[in-house]
């Protein structure tokens, strides 16, 4: 079985960019204007305009922000899920101009809001340390360290930047690390916010957070709370309450004593790492290769068509959801495009994240602020994926999700207490599709678009939404970001269109 190793997480779209040495070839021509095209049965996404390589960003100020009230200095326990996620995740949130909230007002409101919200997320103003006694990572909740707040401007307008959906590598300029990269490991900030204003009055909020701080669900809660603190005071001149009070008790996901691994966990791969040492990214050495990069789109009609195809009397237990049918469809195309030896008995394994908050007994609070996602999986032979009915593929993905009950999740957490390692599969499907970052309401309105800062790798396929433009057929669809060697990409594209028409 040919496998590749990837970290487990809902939020990880980049596998930590240090792990991969690849050259990415974009399939669009930067000096040519192209347009998005939607066909009845799936489409290859093309950006609205040529992508600009230099956003002409200038950093004007970099400062530390501290909690607005004194917070206790203390260590914070980190779960075994948190322990393996020591890398940064960047997200961008673009806003149209609002005459009532010019960028200078937004910047001051956000700075104050961050200071307020750090009272409830005191670990964000702290640092990550290694407990020399337990040999585990933990947060040093030391509010004297602070979160980083950066103010920047671009010489361009939002319109000149072009298509926000198309992942432009130049977006990295909207959340930069130049001023803090020289810091020692123990002094690295856990949270960096960069507000970049554009000539048109619009702006972008860029966040860089260590993945140990949040998963996708808890990061959205953080954004909701940050937004709530950016509003005016109430009638009694008191700050507005938090949207959702976070649950910061990460011992809720502590391993059992003694740990009990009650499942084989074939989705996890043990690594020989000395006790007390962090997982070393160099174990993920990957051959340099040229990758094609394309975005495939499915609109709501395509997804409904896949749901119809998934209805199979021989697979009555399949849970036919949008996520399950899209995951199954992408898995089918990816597995067959990578079957370079045409080995019909080769086993392909897709990994995907499952939120365990509602699956535990008792359930975790929905407001749990740490990482509460584990990797589930589905496996099948290439023959089954190509010739079998689509409903059975959906049933396999559905079973992968159902597998993640309380005992299975606790067993996986206990596995992490005994072993060091990562999930083990052919590729990870990472979904930003339904996280809802663009639905967060700020005083100046909702984001025009929210997206990750993408690093392309063939080991991860990313699902992300469209811009909400009021067209329901467009808003309910999904974009699928794929990076593959050219020959495999050609096969993927062929299968993507072929199976929709079957």
Backbone torsions as a table, in degrees:
resi	resn	phi	psi	omega
1	UNK	NA	120.4	178.6
2	UNK	-82.9	121.0	-178.2
3	UNK	-132.5	157.6	172.2
4	UNK	-124.8	153.8	-173.8
5	UNK	-107.3	131.6	178.6
6	UNK	-136.0	151.5	175.9
7	UNK	-65.5	154.6	-179.2
8	UNK	-100.1	126.9	-179.6
9	UNK	-179.5	150.1	171.5
10	UNK	-73.3	-33.0	-167.1
11	UNK	-93.0	-9.1	-170.6
12	UNK	-89.5	109.4	177.8
13	UNK	-105.2	-5.5	-170.3
14	UNK	-120.5	-6.5	-173.3
15	UNK	53.7	18.7	-172.2
16	UNK	72.3	107.7	-170.7
17	UNK	-60.5	-17.6	178.2
18	UNK	-68.0	-20.0	-172.2
19	UNK	-78.7	-18.1	-168.4
20	UNK	-121.6	134.5	175.6
21	UNK	-117.7	91.5	-176.8
22	UNK	-134.4	152.2	172.4
23	UNK	-103.8	130.3	-178.2
24	UNK	-108.3	128.3	177.4
25	UNK	-106.9	117.9	178.8
26	UNK	-78.1	142.9	-175.1
27	UNK	-93.9	7.6	174.9
28	UNK	-106.4	155.2	178.4
29	UNK	-97.7	123.1	-171.3
30	UNK	-72.5	-17.8	-178.4
31	UNK	-100.9	11.4	-177.4
32	UNK	-125.1	135.7	179.3
33	UNK	-86.1	129.9	178.8
34	UNK	-127.5	168.5	-177.5
35	UNK	-130.6	154.2	174.5
36	UNK	-67.7	139.2	176.6
37	UNK	-125.9	133.8	175.8
38	UNK	-117.9	126.6	176.3
39	UNK	-109.7	172.8	-177.4
40	UNK	-64.5	-33.6	-174.9
41	UNK	-127.4	77.0	175.6
42	UNK	76.8	154.6	-179.0
43	UNK	-154.1	158.9	171.0
44	UNK	-91.7	120.8	-175.1
45	UNK	-72.8	135.5	173.1
46	UNK	-124.7	139.2	-177.9
47	UNK	-66.3	152.6	-179.4
48	UNK	-63.6	-39.6	-179.7
49	UNK	-133.8	171.5	174.7
50	UNK	-64.3	145.5	-177.3
51	UNK	-86.1	132.4	-179.0
52	UNK	-85.9	135.6	-174.7
53	UNK	-90.5	-21.4	-179.4
54	UNK	-129.3	115.2	-178.8
55	UNK	-85.3	-0.5	176.4
56	UNK	53.6	57.3	-177.5
57	UNK	-95.0	135.9	174.7
58	UNK	-120.3	128.9	175.7
59	UNK	-86.5	124.4	-177.6
60	UNK	-100.2	-31.8	-175.2
61	UNK	-155.2	139.7	173.6
62	UNK	-131.5	123.3	-177.1
63	UNK	-141.0	167.1	175.8
64	UNK	-99.9	141.2	176.9
65	UNK	-117.0	135.5	-177.0
66	UNK	-118.6	160.0	177.1
67	UNK	-56.6	142.9	-177.6
68	UNK	-71.7	-16.8	174.8
69	UNK	-126.7	156.9	179.2
70	UNK	-65.7	136.0	177.9
71	UNK	-121.3	149.7	-177.4
72	UNK	-68.9	142.2	174.4
73	UNK	-86.0	124.8	-175.4
74	UNK	-162.2	157.6	170.9
75	UNK	-81.8	151.5	176.3
76	UNK	-121.7	125.9	177.2
77	UNK	-62.5	141.4	176.0
78	UNK	-120.7	134.9	-176.6
79	UNK	-71.8	171.5	176.8
80	UNK	-67.0	-25.4	174.3
81	UNK	-68.6	-46.1	178.6
82	UNK	-59.9	-39.7	-168.9
83	UNK	-55.5	-31.2	-173.9
84	UNK	-96.1	9.0	-173.4
85	UNK	-113.1	37.4	-175.7
86	UNK	-83.3	73.7	174.0
87	UNK	-156.7	165.5	-174.1
88	UNK	-92.7	147.6	175.6
89	UNK	-123.7	132.3	-179.5
90	UNK	-113.9	135.4	174.0
91	UNK	-131.0	152.8	178.9
92	UNK	-124.5	143.8	-178.7
93	UNK	-134.8	109.8	-174.5
94	UNK	-94.9	138.9	179.9
95	UNK	-128.4	137.7	171.7
96	UNK	-70.3	161.6	177.7
97	UNK	-63.8	140.8	174.9
98	UNK	-129.8	111.8	-175.5
99	UNK	-55.2	-28.6	180.0
100	UNK	-78.2	-15.7	-178.1
101	UNK	-133.7	75.3	175.0
102	UNK	-64.4	160.0	-174.0
103	UNK	-52.5	-36.8	-178.0
104	UNK	-65.9	-34.7	176.2
105	UNK	-69.1	-43.4	179.1
106	UNK	-58.8	-44.8	-178.0
107	UNK	-60.2	-45.4	-179.6
108	UNK	-67.3	-41.0	178.0
109	UNK	-61.3	-43.6	-179.1
110	UNK	-67.1	-38.1	179.8
111	UNK	-62.6	-44.5	178.8
112	UNK	-66.8	-43.1	180.0
113	UNK	-61.0	-41.7	179.1
114	UNK	-62.7	-43.4	179.1
115	UNK	-60.0	-40.4	179.2
116	UNK	-68.3	-44.8	-174.3
117	UNK	-72.1	-23.3	177.8
118	UNK	-66.2	-18.7	174.7
119	UNK	-62.6	-36.7	-177.5
120	UNK	-93.4	-17.5	175.8
121	UNK	-121.7	58.7	-173.5
122	UNK	-62.0	-25.1	179.6
123	UNK	-64.5	-26.9	179.6
124	UNK	-66.0	-25.6	177.8
125	UNK	-91.6	2.2	179.5
126	UNK	-99.4	-156.2	-178.6
127	UNK	-139.8	162.2	178.5
128	UNK	-93.1	128.4	-178.9
129	UNK	-133.0	164.2	174.1
130	UNK	-102.0	122.0	175.1
131	UNK	-74.8	113.5	-173.6
132	UNK	-70.0	-19.3	179.6
133	UNK	-83.3	-50.1	-178.0
134	UNK	-86.1	-15.4	-175.9
135	UNK	60.9	36.0	177.5
136	UNK	-123.6	149.4	171.9
137	UNK	-70.5	146.1	175.2
138	UNK	-150.9	160.1	173.8
139	UNK	-85.2	131.2	168.4
140	UNK	-92.5	98.4	-178.5
141	UNK	-74.7	82.3	-175.8
142	UNK	-119.4	95.6	-173.3
143	UNK	-64.7	-10.2	177.9
144	UNK	-72.5	-15.7	-177.7
145	UNK	-77.7	-51.0	173.5
146	UNK	90.0	157.7	171.0
147	UNK	-96.0	155.7	-176.1
148	UNK	-96.4	134.3	178.3
149	UNK	-125.9	122.0	-175.4
150	UNK	-119.3	140.8	178.1
151	UNK	-117.0	129.3	-175.7
152	UNK	-143.1	168.3	174.8
153	UNK	-142.7	154.1	176.1
154	UNK	-117.2	146.9	177.4
155	UNK	-78.9	-1.9	-175.9
156	UNK	-104.6	164.1	169.6
157	UNK	-93.3	164.8	176.1
158	UNK	-59.1	-38.7	-179.9
159	UNK	-64.2	-37.9	-179.8
160	UNK	-69.0	-29.0	177.5
161	UNK	-64.1	-33.4	173.9
162	UNK	97.8	-151.3	-173.6
163	UNK	-67.3	119.4	-179.4
164	UNK	-80.5	-24.9	-179.5
165	UNK	-69.3	-38.5	-177.9
166	UNK	-71.0	118.7	-174.0
167	UNK	-68.7	98.3	-177.8
168	UNK	-86.9	123.6	178.0
169	UNK	-56.4	-25.5	179.6
170	UNK	-67.1	-14.8	178.1
171	UNK	-62.5	-18.4	177.6
172	UNK	-61.5	-20.6	178.7
173	UNK	-71.1	-12.5	-178.5
174	UNK	-90.7	-1.0	171.5
175	UNK	-151.6	87.4	-171.4
176	UNK	-103.1	159.3	-176.5
177	UNK	-120.2	11.8	-171.6
178	UNK	-55.5	-36.7	-174.3
179	UNK	-82.5	-11.3	-176.2
180	UNK	-125.6	-2.0	-177.9
181	UNK	-64.8	-22.4	-176.8
182	UNK	-80.8	-7.8	-175.1
183	UNK	-69.7	151.1	174.9
184	UNK	-66.0	156.8	-175.4
185	UNK	-55.2	-41.5	-177.6
186	UNK	-73.9	-8.1	-179.5
187	UNK	-113.5	11.8	178.9
188	UNK	-71.1	128.1	177.9
189	UNK	-66.1	146.7	179.1
190	UNK	-87.8	-15.7	-177.7
191	UNK	-143.8	126.4	175.6
192	UNK	-126.9	131.3	174.8
193	UNK	-120.9	129.6	175.8
194	UNK	-121.7	122.1	176.1
195	UNK	-103.9	116.9	-178.0
196	UNK	-114.2	117.9	178.8
197	UNK	-90.0	146.4	178.3
198	UNK	-108.1	162.3	-176.4
199	UNK	-58.7	-27.1	-176.5
200	UNK	-80.1	-8.3	-175.3
201	UNK	99.8	-13.0	172.8
202	UNK	-74.3	174.3	-179.2
203	UNK	-159.3	168.0	176.4
204	UNK	-125.7	136.6	169.1
205	UNK	-100.7	120.5	176.4
206	UNK	-108.3	131.8	178.7
207	UNK	-118.2	135.6	168.7
208	UNK	-124.9	114.8	180.0
209	UNK	-127.4	142.2	171.9
210	UNK	-63.7	134.5	-175.6
211	UNK	-61.1	-23.4	178.8
212	UNK	-61.6	-26.6	-177.1
213	UNK	-69.8	-43.3	-172.3
214	UNK	-145.0	153.9	158.2
215	UNK	-100.0	-175.0	-175.2
216	UNK	-63.1	-38.6	-177.6
217	UNK	-70.0	-45.0	-179.0
218	UNK	-72.6	-25.9	175.6
219	UNK	-68.8	-37.5	176.4
220	UNK	-62.5	-40.6	176.8
221	UNK	-60.6	-41.5	177.0
222	UNK	-59.9	-43.9	179.0
223	UNK	-62.2	-41.1	178.0
224	UNK	-61.8	-40.5	179.4
225	UNK	-70.6	-39.2	176.5
226	UNK	-61.3	-44.4	179.7
227	UNK	-62.2	-40.4	-178.2
228	UNK	-62.5	-33.2	-177.9
229	UNK	-83.8	-5.6	177.7
230	UNK	-89.3	-8.5	178.5
231	UNK	-78.8	163.9	177.1
232	UNK	-62.9	162.2	175.7
233	UNK	-64.7	163.0	177.0
234	UNK	-79.2	-171.3	-175.1
235	UNK	-63.2	-23.7	179.7
236	UNK	-97.3	15.9	179.0
237	UNK	63.6	28.0	175.3
238	UNK	-102.8	146.9	176.6
239	UNK	-59.8	148.1	176.3
240	UNK	-61.6	149.0	177.2
241	UNK	-68.7	160.8	174.9
242	UNK	-60.8	149.1	175.0
243	UNK	-65.4	-42.7	-179.3
244	UNK	-145.1	122.8	178.4
245	UNK	-73.2	120.9	-176.1
246	UNK	-72.8	147.8	172.5
247	UNK	-97.3	111.4	-175.3
248	UNK	-99.8	10.4	-177.3
249	UNK	-85.1	93.3	-177.4
250	UNK	-81.0	-6.3	174.4
251	UNK	-68.2	-12.9	175.6
252	UNK	-61.3	-21.8	177.7
253	UNK	-112.7	25.1	175.1
254	UNK	-69.7	153.1	176.5
255	UNK	-66.6	156.0	176.7
256	UNK	-73.8	159.6	178.8
257	UNK	-121.4	114.0	-6.2
258	UNK	-76.6	161.5	178.4
259	UNK	-63.8	142.2	-179.6
260	UNK	-128.1	108.1	177.2
261	UNK	-93.4	105.7	-171.0
262	UNK	-104.8	2.5	177.4
263	UNK	-131.8	155.8	-179.1
264	UNK	-68.9	-25.2	178.8
265	UNK	50.8	59.5	178.5
266	UNK	-65.3	-15.0	179.5
267	UNK	-80.6	-2.7	-178.2
268	UNK	-115.4	140.9	-178.4
269	UNK	-118.0	124.7	179.5
270	UNK	-75.5	139.8	174.4
271	UNK	-120.5	141.3	178.7
272	UNK	-84.4	97.0	-179.8
273	UNK	-123.6	125.1	-180.0
274	UNK	-56.4	145.3	179.5
275	UNK	-58.3	133.2	177.9
276	UNK	91.6	-8.7	177.9
277	UNK	-100.3	144.4	177.5
278	UNK	-76.7	156.9	175.0
279	UNK	-61.3	130.5	-175.2
280	UNK	-94.8	120.4	-179.2
281	UNK	-55.9	-21.1	-175.7
282	UNK	-66.8	-14.9	177.4
283	UNK	-69.3	-10.6	-177.5
284	UNK	-101.6	35.2	-177.6
285	UNK	-59.3	132.4	-177.7
286	UNK	-127.7	138.4	179.9
287	UNK	-63.7	140.6	175.2
288	UNK	-67.3	135.1	177.8
289	UNK	-157.5	155.6	178.7
290	UNK	-83.1	134.5	-179.7
291	UNK	-118.8	135.3	166.2
292	UNK	-82.3	150.0	-177.6
293	UNK	-130.1	122.2	179.6
294	UNK	-141.4	155.6	174.8
295	UNK	-116.6	125.5	176.8
296	UNK	-106.0	141.0	-176.3
297	UNK	-119.8	139.7	171.0
298	UNK	-121.0	125.6	175.8
299	UNK	-89.8	180.0	-175.1
300	UNK	-62.8	-32.8	178.6
301	UNK	-66.1	-41.1	177.4
302	UNK	-61.1	-43.7	-177.6
303	UNK	-66.9	-40.1	176.6
304	UNK	-63.9	-36.2	176.9
305	UNK	-63.6	-41.2	177.6
306	UNK	-64.4	-37.3	178.1
307	UNK	-63.4	-37.9	177.7
308	UNK	-65.8	-41.9	179.2
309	UNK	-63.5	-27.6	-175.8
310	UNK	-78.1	-14.2	-179.5
311	UNK	-73.6	112.2	-173.3
312	UNK	-141.9	124.1	-179.3
313	UNK	-64.2	-21.1	178.1
314	UNK	-84.9	-4.3	177.7
315	UNK	-133.1	62.7	-172.7
316	UNK	-69.0	-18.8	-175.9
317	UNK	-92.9	3.3	179.8
318	UNK	-68.1	131.1	175.9
319	UNK	-90.5	106.9	-171.5
320	UNK	-90.3	89.6	176.2
321	UNK	-113.8	164.9	178.0
322	UNK	-58.3	-45.5	-179.2
323	UNK	-62.8	-44.6	-177.2
324	UNK	-64.4	-41.1	-178.0
325	UNK	-73.2	-36.9	178.1
326	UNK	-68.3	-42.8	177.2
327	UNK	-59.3	-45.2	180.0
328	UNK	-62.4	-42.2	-178.0
329	UNK	-66.1	-45.1	179.3
330	UNK	-65.7	-41.0	178.5
331	UNK	-58.8	-44.9	179.9
332	UNK	-58.6	-48.1	-178.2
333	UNK	-67.3	-42.1	-177.5
334	UNK	-66.4	-46.4	-178.2
335	UNK	-60.8	-44.6	-176.7
336	UNK	-74.2	-30.8	178.3
337	UNK	-70.9	-25.6	-178.5
338	UNK	-94.9	-0.3	-179.3
339	UNK	-82.9	70.5	-172.7
340	UNK	-66.5	-24.3	-179.0
341	UNK	-93.6	3.8	-178.2
342	UNK	51.0	42.8	179.5
343	UNK	-93.3	102.4	-174.3
344	UNK	-67.0	-18.5	-179.8
345	UNK	-95.8	1.9	176.3
346	UNK	-63.7	135.4	-179.6
347	UNK	-92.8	128.6	177.2
348	UNK	-109.7	138.7	179.5
349	UNK	-126.3	124.3	175.5
350	UNK	-101.7	137.4	176.5
351	UNK	-107.8	143.0	175.3
352	UNK	-152.3	150.4	-174.1
353	UNK	-84.4	144.9	178.0
354	UNK	-127.6	129.0	175.4
355	UNK	-74.1	119.2	-175.9
356	UNK	-93.1	-0.8	-178.0
357	UNK	-51.7	-52.5	-178.0
358	UNK	-82.5	-4.1	-173.3
359	UNK	-96.1	-12.1	179.3
360	UNK	-83.9	162.6	179.5
361	UNK	-128.7	106.4	-0.8
362	UNK	-72.3	160.5	-179.4
363	UNK	-63.8	150.4	170.8
364	UNK	-70.1	150.6	172.0
365	UNK	-59.4	139.6	177.5
366	UNK	-60.4	-22.8	-179.3
367	UNK	-85.9	7.3	179.3
368	UNK	-54.1	124.9	-167.9
369	UNK	-91.3	-7.6	-179.2
370	UNK	-94.2	-159.5	178.3
371	UNK	-88.4	118.8	-179.0
372	UNK	-129.2	45.7	176.2
373	UNK	-126.9	141.3	174.3
374	UNK	-126.4	158.0	-178.4
375	UNK	-87.5	126.0	169.4
376	UNK	-104.5	176.3	-173.8
377	UNK	-153.4	162.4	169.8
378	UNK	-140.2	141.2	-178.6
379	UNK	-130.2	145.1	177.0
380	UNK	-161.6	160.1	174.6
381	UNK	-78.1	158.3	177.2
382	UNK	-61.1	-33.2	177.8
383	UNK	-62.6	-44.6	179.3
384	UNK	-63.6	-37.2	-178.2
385	UNK	-72.1	-32.3	-177.9
386	UNK	-86.5	-42.3	-171.8
387	UNK	-100.6	-23.8	-176.0
388	UNK	-71.4	158.3	177.0
389	UNK	-64.5	145.3	-177.0
390	UNK	-60.4	-33.7	-179.8
391	UNK	-58.9	-35.0	179.6
392	UNK	-71.7	-32.4	176.6
393	UNK	-67.1	-42.9	177.4
394	UNK	-62.7	-36.7	178.8
395	UNK	-63.4	-37.7	178.7
396	UNK	-64.8	-43.6	178.0
397	UNK	-65.0	-41.4	178.7
398	UNK	-60.9	-42.5	178.4
399	UNK	-64.2	-34.8	177.6
400	UNK	-60.9	-40.4	177.3
401	UNK	-69.4	-42.9	-179.3
402	UNK	-64.5	-29.2	-179.5
403	UNK	-57.8	-29.1	-173.7
404	UNK	-82.3	71.8	174.3
405	UNK	-96.7	-173.1	-175.5
406	UNK	-58.1	-48.5	-175.9
407	UNK	-67.5	-39.6	179.9
408	UNK	-65.1	-42.9	179.7
409	UNK	-64.1	-44.9	179.0
410	UNK	-63.6	-37.2	177.4
411	UNK	-63.5	-41.2	178.4
412	UNK	-64.9	-40.2	177.4
413	UNK	-64.8	-41.0	177.7
414	UNK	-65.9	-34.5	175.4
415	UNK	-56.3	-41.8	179.4
416	UNK	-69.6	-17.7	175.5
417	UNK	-76.7	-30.2	-175.5
418	UNK	-94.5	-38.7	-173.9
419	UNK	-118.4	162.2	168.0
420	UNK	-107.8	138.2	178.8
421	UNK	169.6	-175.5	-177.2
422	UNK	-136.2	161.7	171.5
423	UNK	-60.2	154.1	-169.1
424	UNK	-130.8	112.6	179.7
425	UNK	-164.7	178.5	-179.0
426	UNK	-73.0	-39.6	177.4
427	UNK	-163.0	161.9	178.1
428	UNK	-109.6	132.8	171.9
429	UNK	-97.1	113.3	-176.5
430	UNK	-107.5	120.6	-171.8
431	UNK	-109.0	119.2	168.5
432	UNK	-103.8	6.3	-168.8
433	UNK	-60.5	-47.2	-171.6
434	UNK	-112.2	14.8	-177.2
435	UNK	-70.0	-29.4	171.6
436	UNK	78.7	25.9	178.4
437	UNK	-59.8	-34.2	-176.9
438	UNK	-78.3	-0.4	177.6
439	UNK	-96.3	-2.0	-179.7
440	UNK	-72.6	130.4	-175.6
441	UNK	-97.7	116.3	175.8
442	UNK	-102.7	167.6	177.0
443	UNK	-56.1	-30.1	-178.2
444	UNK	-95.8	9.2	176.4
445	UNK	109.7	179.6	177.4
446	UNK	-82.4	156.9	176.4
447	UNK	-61.4	144.6	170.9
448	UNK	-64.7	-37.5	178.4
449	UNK	-163.8	144.1	174.3
450	UNK	-124.5	139.7	-175.0
451	UNK	-157.2	160.0	172.0
452	UNK	-80.5	157.9	167.6
453	UNK	-87.8	114.5	-164.7
454	UNK	-94.7	136.8	166.4
455	UNK	-115.6	123.9	-171.4
456	UNK	-80.1	131.9	174.2
457	UNK	-148.7	145.3	-178.1
458	UNK	-74.9	-10.3	-177.9
459	UNK	-84.5	-10.5	-178.5
460	UNK	-131.7	131.6	171.7
461	UNK	-111.0	130.1	-172.7
462	UNK	-106.9	131.6	172.5
463	UNK	-103.7	129.2	178.4
464	UNK	-146.5	157.3	-171.0
465	UNK	-83.5	174.5	171.5
466	UNK	-88.2	168.8	170.4
467	UNK	-70.7	134.2	178.8
468	UNK	-74.4	104.9	-176.8
469	UNK	-115.3	13.1	179.0
470	UNK	87.6	-6.5	178.0
471	UNK	-95.8	105.5	-171.8
472	UNK	-59.2	-35.2	-179.3
473	UNK	-63.2	-32.6	179.8
474	UNK	-81.7	-41.5	-174.4
475	UNK	-67.3	-31.4	-177.3
476	UNK	-83.4	-3.1	-178.9
477	UNK	-83.7	-176.6	-178.1
478	UNK	-142.0	144.2	172.6
479	UNK	-103.6	140.5	-174.3
480	UNK	-122.5	110.2	-177.4
481	UNK	-91.1	122.0	-175.8
482	UNK	-127.2	134.5	173.0
483	UNK	-126.3	120.5	-176.2
484	UNK	-145.6	157.1	169.7
485	UNK	-56.9	149.0	-171.6
486	UNK	-50.6	-45.1	-177.5
487	UNK	-66.0	-39.5	178.7
488	UNK	-69.5	-35.8	178.5
489	UNK	-63.5	-39.6	179.1
490	UNK	-61.5	-41.7	178.4
491	UNK	-68.5	-40.8	179.3
492	UNK	-58.8	-46.9	-178.7
493	UNK	-62.1	-40.2	179.5
494	UNK	-63.3	-46.7	179.3
495	UNK	-65.8	-37.7	-177.2
496	UNK	-57.4	-43.7	179.9
497	UNK	-80.8	-36.1	-176.7
498	UNK	-62.5	-48.1	-174.6
499	UNK	-71.1	-25.8	175.4
500	UNK	-69.3	-31.2	-176.9
501	UNK	-86.5	-18.6	-178.7
502	UNK	-61.8	NA	NA
